[in-house]
Amino acid sequence: MENLNALFKLQSDNRWAMAQTSASQRKDLLKKLKASVEARREEIKAALYADFKKPYPESELTEIHTVIDEINFAVRKLSCWMKPKRVGTPIALFGSKSYIQYEAKGVVLVLAPWNYPFALLINPLVAAIAAGNCVIARPSEKTPATGLILKKIIDEVFPENIARVVIGEIDLAEKLLELPFDHIFFTGSTQVGKKIMLAAARNLTPVTLELGGKSPVIIDRDVDLKDCAEKLFWGKFMNGGQTCVAPDYVYVPEELKEKFIDLFKEQIEKRFGETSLDRLKTEDFARIIDVKAYERLALKIQDEKKLLTDQPLKDERYIPPTLLTDVNLNSPIMEDEIFGPIMPLLTYKNVETVIEYIQKNPKPLALYVFSKNKKMIKKVLNSTTSGGAAINHVVLHLANPHLPFGGVGHSGLGSYHGVFGFKTFSHERAVLHQGRFTLSNLYFPPYSSSLSKLAFKLLRFLE
């Protein structure tokens, strides 16, 4: 704890100097970070593979590319983001001008998850540095190899009084939460998110909580079902199904159920192999993060009817790509976020019943609709809420830095990516600058003067 206190004090002493850095200075730091990531590309992919056999191409796409894209976007836009934003001023305040000044919050804490352990530590850090903050970041203890490469990169790029990665078990996170940070950014489960919020309340520290939920998919009758199956397959089984915005369950019209099952089976065999052994040996499918997570998933599906009969393997932490074909809404698999390569298939006659089900449950992080019918799409979007949504695709909305990424209700609090991350780590300071001429003295006492009475009549006229 002494080392943490010393690090926190070091960054606290530097927070004003960091806050006053120019756009050029911050961009130089981000460019150095990008260069270090690019130089260690192979090390990063090897670390992710060591932690949970994440396929190299998936690491390239979802961990490295997303980080470089976020840095590039911030470098291009930062000068614009940092400029004070002029806003209107009412006529009663004639003679003054108003603007919003973006100020760094100070020393911030980033608590990263294990499922995308590289990107989900670096991307919030990029936003925090862009906004002029000092950062202490903790990677998940469940991905030790990735944690070490993260520490190597951050220690190489940033002075200790600007950014540091600290590595340790859960007790380290608990000790960090005792410190009076100026902002806490957490990515993880809803259950832990509640604990983070309680801990932050002790110091009235603002939080961003990137959580999860059961993200539904609704397939309409008018779509290309093969196209749907391909996109759903990719979004669901990428990263071994351990993605916060992965499709959690899918609703198809009753009459399309069997066709969808056949198409999904084709996808499994085409992408991962025609036999159980092929699918076990493929290098294109990540493993479950640990034995505890494996056991949770294996228990949930042991009594469910499955499309294929591939056997889970505990020693390999292998849960096969699974489509559950006869799911009851009261089934254990429908209780909470799956976070694994298991897709429950449900059917509907009328989309209103699907909407009612979504409305009755906690607000999801994402919602997906496959339809050509604009009225149907509008109906679903207007009758539900979710952190984000995608139409006729899945997952891709989070890849657009022009869009905010975050949850709502149980799926999260706050957002980031692009300018939204910059604003998350900034205080929007309201500034009114009075010029030489002002009308405000007309409202000073004594209120009985004729000039004051006239001023108040004028004020009512302006209402």
Protein Blocks (a to p, Z undefined) as FASTA:
>chain_A
ZZmmmmmmmmmmmmmmmmmpcfklmmmmmmmmmmmmmmmmmmmmmmmmmmnopafklmmm
mmmmmmmmmmmmmmmmmmmmmpccdddddfklgoiacddddddfbjadddddfklmmlmm
mmmmmmmmmnopacdddddfklmmlmmmmmmmmmmmpcfklbccddddfklmmmmmmpcc
fbdcddddfklmmmmmmmmmmnopacddddeddddddddfkbcfklmmmmmmmmmmgghl
pafkbcfbdcddfklmmmmmmmmmmmmmmmnopbfklmmmpckbccdfblmlmmmmmmmm
mmpccfblcdcdfklopacddddfbdcfkbmklmpcfkpabdcddddfblklmmmmmmmp
ccdfbdcdddfbfklmmmmmmmpccfbdcehiahjlmmpmkbccddehjlogcdeehjll
mmmmpccdddddddfbdcklmmpccfkbmklmmmmmmmmmmZZ
